[in-house]
Amino acid sequence: MIDTSCRGMAGTFGNWMETKRISRDVAELALALAVRAAPKELILLADKLSCRNQILDSAMKRVVSTAIVLDRVRS
């Protein structure tokens, strides 16, 4: 488990051209570093779209929601 969370997104805040850099800078404090250091086989789980976007933008890793993981387990 990665002991950090996304920050600096607040809905669409991190997607606006003028504030995207702030979101990336905040992610670099801990989240992006932890995600990049995580084992490749680790499933990255985030339910909020803004957190998934922040991880994808800052660490270039794909993230899934709880619903996707549960569907995979059920299949």
Z-matrix of the N, CA and C atoms (Angstrom, degrees):
N
C 1 1.454
C 2 1.527 1 108.71
N 3 1.315 2 115.01 1 135.20
C 4 1.465 3 120.88 2 177.29
C 5 1.518 4 107.89 3 -88.69
N 6 1.321 5 116.43 4 123.06
C 7 1.459 6 121.62 5 -175.72
C 8 1.530 7 111.21 6 -90.94
N 9 1.322 8 115.53 7 63.02
C 10 1.456 9 121.61 8 176.15
C 11 1.516 10 107.70 9 -159.90
N 12 1.288 11 116.87 10 171.59
C 13 1.462 12 119.10 11 -179.88
C 14 1.521 13 109.62 12 -145.84
N 15 1.333 14 114.66 13 169.69
C 16 1.468 15 118.29 14 179.74
C 17 1.527 16 109.47 15 -75.92
N 18 1.298 17 114.02 16 149.09
C 19 1.465 18 121.30 17 179.42
C 20 1.525 19 108.33 18 -146.10
N 21 1.305 20 116.15 19 159.78
C 22 1.448 21 120.74 20 173.76
C 23 1.510 22 114.23 21 80.92
N 24 1.329 23 117.50 22 15.14
C 25 1.451 24 119.19 23 -178.57
C 26 1.522 25 111.47 24 -103.13
N 27 1.312 26 119.37 25 -48.94
C 28 1.471 27 124.13 26 178.12
C 29 1.527 28 111.70 27 40.88
N 30 1.308 29 115.68 28 68.31
C 31 1.459 30 120.07 29 -178.52
C 32 1.515 31 110.24 30 74.21
N 33 1.317 32 117.31 31 -118.82
C 34 1.463 33 120.60 32 -177.48
C 35 1.531 34 113.43 33 -93.16
N 36 1.315 35 118.32 34 2.74
C 37 1.470 36 122.53 35 -177.07
C 38 1.532 37 112.20 36 -49.02
N 39 1.317 38 116.22 37 -48.35
C 40 1.458 39 120.26 38 -176.53
C 41 1.509 40 114.61 39 -74.30
N 42 1.310 41 117.50 40 -5.85
C 43 1.460 42 121.05 41 179.17
C 44 1.521 43 112.93 42 -99.84
N 45 1.310 44 117.96 43 -10.94
C 46 1.467 45 120.93 44 179.29
C 47 1.514 46 109.26 45 -74.50
N 48 1.306 47 116.29 46 139.94
C 49 1.471 48 122.20 47 -178.45
C 50 1.530 49 111.17 48 -52.68
N 51 1.342 50 117.18 49 -43.17
C 52 1.460 51 120.08 50 -174.63
C 53 1.534 52 113.94 51 -79.01
N 54 1.335 53 118.51 52 -11.31
C 55 1.466 54 120.49 53 -179.13
C 56 1.530 55 113.40 54 -122.27
N 57 1.312 56 118.21 55 -1.41
C 58 1.466 57 121.18 56 -177.97
C 59 1.527 58 111.50 57 -60.43
N 60 1.330 59 117.30 58 -38.42
C 61 1.469 60 121.13 59 179.42
C 62 1.526 61 111.04 60 -60.93
N 63 1.315 62 117.04 61 -39.88
C 64 1.469 63 120.78 62 179.13
C 65 1.523 64 109.55 63 -60.94
N 66 1.318 65 116.63 64 -45.47
C 67 1.461 66 120.92 65 179.29
C 68 1.529 67 110.94 66 -60.29
N 69 1.331 68 117.16 67 -43.52
C 70 1.471 69 120.23 68 178.73
C 71 1.524 70 111.26 69 -65.10
N 72 1.330 71 117.01 70 -40.65
C 73 1.465 72 120.79 71 178.67
C 74 1.527 73 111.21 72 -61.94
N 75 1.326 74 116.44 73 -41.85
C 76 1.471 75 120.67 74 178.53
C 77 1.526 76 109.85 75 -65.17
N 78 1.322 77 117.50 76 -42.12
C 79 1.470 78 120.98 77 179.11
C 80 1.526 79 111.03 78 -60.66
N 81 1.325 80 117.09 79 -34.21
C 82 1.465 81 121.09 80 -178.61
C 83 1.531 82 112.79 81 -71.50
N 84 1.316 83 118.57 82 -12.12
C 85 1.470 84 120.61 83 177.60
C 86 1.525 85 111.44 84 -67.17
N 87 1.337 86 117.83 85 -34.51
C 88 1.458 87 119.91 86 -179.73
C 89 1.528 88 112.72 87 -157.85
N 90 1.316 89 117.10 88 -48.72
C 91 1.465 90 120.61 89 -171.35
C 92 1.525 91 113.15 90 -58.62
N 93 1.308 92 118.11 91 -55.73
C 94 1.461 93 120.85 92 -177.07
C 95 1.523 94 111.28 93 -61.65
N 96 1.315 95 116.66 94 -37.97
C 97 1.468 96 120.65 95 178.51
C 98 1.526 97 110.60 96 -62.58
N 99 1.319 98 116.58 97 -45.64
C 100 1.468 99 121.08 98 -179.15
C 101 1.522 100 111.03 99 -66.79
N 102 1.306 101 117.22 100 -40.59
C 103 1.467 102 120.52 101 -179.53
C 104 1.526 103 110.40 102 -65.48
N 105 1.322 104 117.74 103 -44.71
C 106 1.469 105 120.37 104 179.31
C 107 1.534 106 111.46 105 -64.78
N 108 1.318 107 117.45 106 -30.52
C 109 1.470 108 121.00 107 -179.36
C 110 1.524 109 113.00 108 -83.67
N 111 1.318 110 116.95 109 -12.35
C 112 1.475 111 121.12 110 -176.78
C 113 1.527 112 110.19 111 -69.10
N 114 1.336 113 116.07 112 149.11
C 115 1.465 114 119.52 113 176.43
C 116 1.532 115 111.02 114 -58.03
N 117 1.315 116 115.63 115 145.16
C 118 1.462 117 121.26 116 -176.92
C 119 1.535 118 112.34 117 -57.72
N 120 1.322 119 117.08 118 -34.76
C 121 1.470 120 120.92 119 -176.39
C 122 1.539 121 113.05 120 -79.22
N 123 1.318 122 117.72 121 -7.04
C 124 1.464 123 121.77 122 179.52
C 125 1.525 124 110.03 123 -65.07
N 126 1.312 125 117.50 124 131.52
C 127 1.456 126 121.99 125 174.87
C 128 1.520 127 107.36 126 -84.60
N 129 1.317 128 115.97 127 121.11
C 130 1.457 129 120.93 128 178.60
C 131 1.521 130 108.14 129 -90.23
N 132 1.308 131 115.62 130 122.06
C 133 1.453 132 122.24 131 -173.17
C 134 1.525 133 110.17 132 -118.31
N 135 1.329 134 116.23 133 125.08
C 136 1.463 135 121.83 134 175.26
C 137 1.520 136 107.38 135 -151.27
N 138 1.308 137 116.78 136 126.81
C 139 1.457 138 119.80 137 -177.09
C 140 1.524 139 113.84 138 -85.38
N 141 1.292 140 117.16 139 -24.64
C 142 1.468 141 118.90 140 -178.39
C 143 1.522 142 110.05 141 -88.32
N 144 1.325 143 115.55 142 131.82
C 145 1.459 144 121.35 143 -178.95
C 146 1.521 145 111.25 144 -58.23
N 147 1.320 146 117.34 145 -38.71
C 148 1.470 147 119.63 146 -179.18
C 149 1.524 148 111.03 147 -63.60
N 150 1.326 149 118.26 148 -37.36
C 151 1.468 150 120.97 149 177.93
C 152 1.528 151 110.55 150 -68.72
N 153 1.336 152 116.88 151 -41.75
C 154 1.464 153 119.63 152 177.68
C 155 1.525 154 110.40 153 -61.46
N 156 1.325 155 117.23 154 -42.15
C 157 1.464 156 121.02 155 178.74
C 158 1.523 157 111.20 156 -64.09
N 159 1.334 158 116.82 157 -41.60
C 160 1.463 159 120.09 158 -179.02
C 161 1.528 160 110.40 159 -63.31
N 162 1.311 161 117.59 160 -41.95
C 163 1.468 162 121.19 161 179.15
C 164 1.521 163 110.23 162 -66.08
N 165 1.315 164 117.13 163 -44.66
C 166 1.458 165 120.63 164 178.84
C 167 1.527 166 110.87 165 -61.76
N 168 1.324 167 117.04 166 -44.85
C 169 1.467 168 121.32 167 -178.52
C 170 1.525 169 112.67 168 -67.62
N 171 1.317 170 117.67 169 -38.84
C 172 1.462 171 120.10 170 -172.78
C 173 1.524 172 113.91 171 -93.71
N 174 1.322 173 117.81 172 -31.23
C 175 1.464 174 120.24 173 -175.26
C 176 1.520 175 113.04 174 -119.41
N 177 1.327 176 116.43 175 -2.01
C 178 1.468 177 121.75 176 178.68
C 179 1.530 178 112.08 177 55.29
N 180 1.333 179 116.29 178 39.30
C 181 1.464 180 121.89 179 177.57
C 182 1.522 181 108.44 180 -120.31
N 183 1.296 182 115.98 181 141.36
C 184 1.455 183 120.97 182 178.22
C 185 1.532 184 108.85 183 -82.30
N 186 1.322 185 115.29 184 141.51
C 187 1.456 186 122.59 185 -177.73
C 188 1.528 187 107.84 186 -125.59
N 189 1.312 188 116.69 187 144.72
C 190 1.467 189 120.80 188 178.48
C 191 1.525 190 110.38 189 -118.09
N 192 1.319 191 115.09 190 163.22
C 193 1.463 192 120.77 191 177.67
C 194 1.527 193 109.67 192 -92.19
N 195 1.320 194 116.34 193 165.96
C 196 1.461 195 122.00 194 177.63
C 197 1.516 196 110.82 195 -56.76
N 198 1.326 197 117.28 196 -40.41
C 199 1.468 198 121.29 197 -179.16
C 200 1.530 199 111.24 198 -59.13
N 201 1.312 200 117.93 199 -40.19
C 202 1.469 201 121.62 200 179.14
C 203 1.523 202 110.42 201 -65.59
N 204 1.320 203 117.13 202 -44.30
C 205 1.472 204 120.96 203 179.73
C 206 1.529 205 110.07 204 -62.63
N 207 1.324 206 117.43 205 -46.12
C 208 1.454 207 120.64 206 179.11
C 209 1.524 208 111.81 207 -61.74
N 210 1.319 209 117.31 208 -38.27
C 211 1.459 210 120.90 209 177.69
C 212 1.518 211 110.77 210 -64.46
N 213 1.329 212 117.09 211 -40.41
C 214 1.473 213 120.69 212 178.38
C 215 1.517 214 111.12 213 -64.36
N 216 1.324 215 117.02 214 -40.45
C 217 1.467 216 121.45 215 -179.59
C 218 1.523 217 109.79 216 -66.68
N 219 1.307 218 116.33 217 -39.94
C 220 1.460 219 122.24 218 -177.79
C 221 1.532 220 111.58 219 -69.19
N 222 1.324 221 117.19 220 -30.53
C 223 1.490 222 121.43 221 -176.35
C 224 1.495 223 112.17 222 -74.55
